[in-house]
């Protein structure tokens, strides 16, 4: 049987169109955008400073240091019942900024309800203009993970080390050091549960730190 060129071209065109439709159907879906989390909006109204705030001296809050694994925005978890040496990231959930930055923001907000909080740059300016150097609070974030001690049992785990120092003519004097470890239970064994547990643990750690700073002179 002889097939005309026109018939052949039409058949080829139909086949190409069918393959194109099939190919479009096989294209992968658009990438799923990761959900971003933080510690929440914080207080929704202004909190008046307590009467004791005027008696509390200004403080310098340094940038919070952390190990390189915690420098990213990944939301991390540990399977303590299987391999607690391995930090694993949730695939589609991330922090809006690195945990150390979130923690410093919350700590600064709470300290600021009680006293003036300065950055290192502001403290240096005050030292030049007024001849006063506020005490410096340095924090090292050592652990920040959704910790599973069982398949259905987990907590938000925060561990940090705080150092309060004072500048003297002879050099920096350490006024005190404190290790803070806080766990708060997670309501669910997933990223949202870990976020809420870590936010609660961070708030508790901040409260403990602020109380310690107020008592350390």
Backbone torsions as a table, in degrees:
resi	resn	phi	psi	omega
1	UNK	NA	137.1	-179.8
2	UNK	-97.7	128.3	-179.6
3	UNK	-103.4	125.1	-179.6
4	UNK	-69.4	156.7	179.1
5	UNK	-61.3	-37.4	-178.2
6	UNK	-65.5	-42.5	179.7
7	UNK	-64.5	-43.9	179.6
8	UNK	-62.4	-43.1	-179.9
9	UNK	-63.5	-38.7	179.2
10	UNK	-65.9	-41.1	179.2
11	UNK	-65.8	-41.1	179.0
12	UNK	-63.8	-40.1	179.4
13	UNK	-64.7	-41.1	178.7
14	UNK	-63.7	-40.9	178.7
15	UNK	-63.9	-41.9	179.6
16	UNK	-63.6	-40.4	179.2
17	UNK	-64.9	-40.4	179.5
18	UNK	-64.3	-42.1	178.9
19	UNK	-65.2	-36.5	179.6
20	UNK	-64.9	-45.0	178.5
21	UNK	-62.2	-44.9	179.5
22	UNK	-62.6	-39.5	179.5
23	UNK	-65.5	-39.5	179.1
24	UNK	-64.0	-38.3	179.3
25	UNK	-67.2	-23.3	-178.0
26	UNK	-89.9	-5.5	179.8
27	UNK	-63.6	142.9	179.9
28	UNK	-68.4	154.1	176.1
29	UNK	-66.2	162.7	176.9
30	UNK	-61.7	144.8	178.8
31	UNK	-57.3	139.2	178.6
32	UNK	-78.4	125.6	-179.6
33	UNK	-75.0	134.4	-178.8
34	UNK	-66.3	144.2	175.4
35	UNK	-79.1	131.2	179.8
36	UNK	-98.1	137.1	-178.5
37	UNK	-125.7	153.3	168.4
38	UNK	-141.3	-160.5	-177.5
39	UNK	-90.4	7.4	-178.1
40	UNK	95.4	175.3	-174.0
41	UNK	-75.0	-12.3	-175.7
42	UNK	75.6	-167.0	179.9
43	UNK	-58.0	137.9	-178.3
44	UNK	-94.0	-4.5	175.4
45	UNK	-133.1	156.9	179.5
46	UNK	-67.2	138.1	178.3
47	UNK	-104.3	119.8	179.9
48	UNK	-63.9	141.9	179.3
49	UNK	-69.5	139.8	178.2
50	UNK	-66.6	162.3	-177.2
51	UNK	-61.9	-25.4	-178.3
52	UNK	-77.0	-11.2	-174.5
53	UNK	-62.1	-35.2	-178.5
54	UNK	-64.3	-26.5	-178.3
55	UNK	-86.4	-10.1	-178.1
56	UNK	-90.0	128.3	-177.4
57	UNK	-72.7	160.7	175.4
58	UNK	-60.7	159.3	178.9
59	UNK	-138.6	145.5	175.4
60	UNK	-96.8	126.3	178.4
61	UNK	-106.8	109.7	179.9
62	UNK	-74.5	165.5	173.6
63	UNK	-63.7	140.2	-178.8
64	UNK	-78.5	129.5	177.9
65	UNK	-89.6	153.3	176.3
66	UNK	-154.0	162.9	178.0
67	UNK	-71.7	157.2	-174.1
68	UNK	-55.0	-30.2	-178.0
69	UNK	-65.7	-26.2	-178.8
70	UNK	-97.0	3.8	-178.8
71	UNK	-78.9	-16.0	-178.6
72	UNK	-89.7	178.3	178.6
73	UNK	-94.7	10.2	179.6
74	UNK	-64.8	141.2	173.5
75	UNK	-92.2	113.2	-168.7
76	UNK	-105.1	150.2	174.7
77	UNK	-138.5	159.0	175.9
78	UNK	-125.2	138.8	172.1
79	UNK	-96.5	86.8	-175.1
80	UNK	-62.5	-28.5	-178.7
81	UNK	-80.5	-11.5	-178.0
82	UNK	-116.0	-57.7	-179.7
83	UNK	-154.5	91.1	-174.9
84	UNK	-78.9	3.0	174.4
85	UNK	-87.9	-10.6	-175.4
86	UNK	-101.9	125.0	172.7
87	UNK	-95.6	125.9	-177.5
88	UNK	-119.4	140.2	178.8
89	UNK	-93.8	143.4	167.8
90	UNK	-71.2	136.0	-172.1
91	UNK	-69.6	-42.7	-172.4
92	UNK	-116.1	26.0	179.7
93	UNK	-136.8	132.7	-179.0
94	UNK	-142.6	158.2	171.8
95	UNK	-78.8	153.5	178.9
96	UNK	-71.4	-23.4	173.5
97	UNK	-152.5	170.9	-177.8
98	UNK	-59.1	144.9	-178.2
99	UNK	-52.8	-38.0	179.7
100	UNK	-61.3	-36.5	178.6
101	UNK	-70.7	-40.7	176.6
102	UNK	-62.0	-43.3	-178.8
103	UNK	-66.6	-41.5	179.6
104	UNK	-64.3	-39.7	178.6
105	UNK	-60.5	-45.1	-179.6
106	UNK	-68.8	-40.1	178.9
107	UNK	-64.1	-42.6	178.8
108	UNK	-62.1	-42.5	179.9
109	UNK	-60.1	-42.6	-178.0
110	UNK	-72.5	-42.9	177.7
111	UNK	-61.1	-35.9	-176.0
112	UNK	-68.8	-16.4	175.0
113	UNK	-78.1	-7.4	-174.8
114	UNK	-121.7	-24.4	-177.0
115	UNK	-161.7	171.8	175.7
116	UNK	-76.8	130.5	-179.6
117	UNK	-113.6	126.0	-176.9
118	UNK	-115.2	149.5	169.9
119	UNK	-80.7	165.1	176.7
120	UNK	-56.1	-36.4	179.5
121	UNK	-67.9	-42.5	177.9
122	UNK	-65.2	-37.3	178.5
123	UNK	-64.5	-40.0	178.4
124	UNK	-64.3	-38.4	177.3
125	UNK	-64.4	-42.9	178.2
126	UNK	-62.6	-38.0	179.5
127	UNK	-64.6	-38.2	-179.7
128	UNK	-72.9	-39.2	-173.2
129	UNK	-88.6	-34.5	-175.3
130	UNK	-115.1	-7.2	179.1
131	UNK	71.8	16.7	179.3
132	UNK	-116.7	138.0	178.1
133	UNK	-119.5	109.5	179.6
134	UNK	-65.0	156.5	172.9
135	UNK	-60.9	152.1	-176.4
136	UNK	-115.8	130.9	176.0
137	UNK	-104.8	120.9	178.3
138	UNK	-115.8	137.0	-177.7
139	UNK	-123.8	137.5	171.7
140	UNK	-118.6	117.9	-179.8
141	UNK	-86.7	116.9	-173.3
142	UNK	-104.1	-26.9	179.9
143	UNK	-149.7	136.7	179.6
144	UNK	-156.8	87.3	-173.6
145	UNK	-149.4	158.0	170.7
146	UNK	-85.9	108.2	-170.0
147	UNK	-102.4	122.4	179.1
148	UNK	-100.5	115.8	171.9
149	UNK	-94.5	-0.5	174.2
150	UNK	-165.4	165.6	-177.9
151	UNK	-57.1	-30.8	-177.8
152	UNK	-119.6	12.3	-178.1
153	UNK	-128.4	120.9	-176.4
154	UNK	-152.0	163.4	180.0
155	UNK	-140.1	160.7	166.9
156	UNK	-88.9	121.9	-173.9
157	UNK	-113.8	121.6	178.1
158	UNK	-126.3	128.0	175.2
159	UNK	-134.0	130.2	179.3
160	UNK	-144.6	159.0	179.3
161	UNK	-121.0	128.4	-176.9
162	UNK	-114.2	141.0	175.9
163	UNK	-131.3	125.9	176.8
164	UNK	-109.1	123.0	-175.9
165	UNK	-129.5	159.1	180.0
166	UNK	-128.9	134.9	178.7
167	UNK	-81.6	127.6	178.3
168	UNK	-128.4	163.6	178.0
169	UNK	-55.1	-27.5	-179.7
170	UNK	-91.3	1.9	-178.8
171	UNK	122.5	-178.9	-179.1
172	UNK	-72.0	135.2	177.2
173	UNK	-111.7	126.0	178.6
174	UNK	-79.5	119.1	179.3
175	UNK	-84.8	-27.5	179.6
176	UNK	176.4	158.7	175.2
177	UNK	-133.6	148.5	-178.6
178	UNK	-147.5	135.0	173.4
179	UNK	-101.6	124.4	-178.7
180	UNK	-116.0	124.1	176.7
181	UNK	-127.6	122.5	-176.3
182	UNK	-133.2	136.7	172.5
183	UNK	-125.5	140.3	174.6
184	UNK	-132.5	136.6	-175.0
185	UNK	-65.7	144.9	176.4
186	UNK	-95.7	136.4	-178.2
187	UNK	-76.1	-20.8	-179.6
188	UNK	-146.1	153.6	-176.4
189	UNK	-91.2	57.2	-179.6
190	UNK	-150.6	-178.1	-176.8
191	UNK	-60.4	-47.5	178.6
192	UNK	-59.2	-38.5	177.0
193	UNK	-64.7	-40.3	178.4
194	UNK	-66.2	-38.1	179.1
195	UNK	-61.2	-49.8	-178.3
196	UNK	-64.1	-38.2	179.0
197	UNK	-67.6	-39.9	178.8
198	UNK	-69.6	-36.5	176.4
199	UNK	-64.2	-43.4	179.0
200	UNK	-65.3	-41.3	178.9
201	UNK	-65.8	-37.7	178.5
202	UNK	-65.0	-42.8	178.7
203	UNK	-62.4	-40.7	178.7
204	UNK	-66.7	-40.0	178.2
205	UNK	-65.0	-40.2	178.3
206	UNK	-63.3	-44.5	179.5
207	UNK	-60.6	-41.8	178.7
208	UNK	-65.6	-40.4	178.8
209	UNK	-63.9	-45.6	-177.5
210	UNK	-62.9	-42.2	177.7
211	UNK	-61.7	-42.1	179.4
212	UNK	-65.3	-43.7	179.3
213	UNK	-61.1	-42.9	-179.4
214	UNK	-61.3	-30.1	-176.5
215	UNK	-93.0	-9.0	-178.1
216	UNK	-100.4	115.9	-178.9
217	UNK	-123.9	NA	NA
